[in-house]
């Protein structure tokens, strides 16, 4: 069956098509894709993964057409970023 493995950095994004056997796990698809060799900064003990934006475990069995996404750690806290934007917008009002 055909699946994809996706990873993105600010400077490069890749989606690697992979042909795997039925019932293969997300971890096996990642290994098969070769993405870990291309991007040595990926540490599956640290980086979360998901399928189409929904976080899952490495043992998640895949289905035809799934896209396994490897997520980077967030640089900034999203809640704090929203607060700062709201504060900046509020400064302009009188």
N, C-alpha and C positions, 0 to 999 in steps of 0.2 A: 504494500500500500504506500501511497505517497503522502508525506508530511513535510513540514518546513520547520527550520530552526532559525530564529531571528535574534539578533543582538545589535545594539546601537551604542555608539559613543558620540560625543558632540561632533567629531570629525568624520565618522564613517558609520554606515549602517549596512548590515548584510542580512539577507534572507536566503538560506541555503536549502534547496530542495533535497530531500532524502527519501530513498526507497527502503522501507523496512518491512519486517514480517508483521503479520496480524498480532495484536496483543503486546507489542513492544512497549517498554516504559519510556517515559520522557527522558530519563537519564541515558538510556541506551541510544535513543535518537540523537541526543546531544553528542555523545561519544562518536557515533557513526558519522555525524556531519563534519567533523574536523574543526569545529569552531574553537575548541579548547586549545588546539595547536596554533591557530591563527591569532587568538587573543589570549595570551598567557595570564592577563590580569583577572580573567574569570576564575573564581573559586566557588565551586558549587556548594561548599560548606557555608559560604557567606552570601552569595548572590541568590536572591529568590528567583523562582521561575513561575511561569503561568502558561495557560493555553487561552489564546484570544483575550488577554487582559484579565483573566481570572486566576489568581494565585493558586498553585497546586504543589504537590510534593513530587520529588524525583521519581517515585514509584508509580505515578499516575499512568495507567494504560492509555495508549493513544488510539484514535480512530482515524479513518481515512480523511485526509484534508486538514487535520489539526495543524496549528502553528504553535510551536513551543517557543516561548519568549523568555530570554534571559534578561533579568532586570539589574540595573546598576543601582548602588545605594544612592539615595537622594542627597543632593548637595545642600539644600535648604529645606527647612520644615515648612510644608505647604500652609499650615495654619498661620504661622508667623509671617510668611510672605503676604497672605491675604490681609492680615492686620496692618502691615506696613503700607500696602496699596490703599486700603481704606483710610488710613491716617493721612496719607498724602492728598487724597481726593478731598478730605474734610478740611484741609488747610486752605484750599482755594476758595471755600465758601465763606461768606460774611454774614 
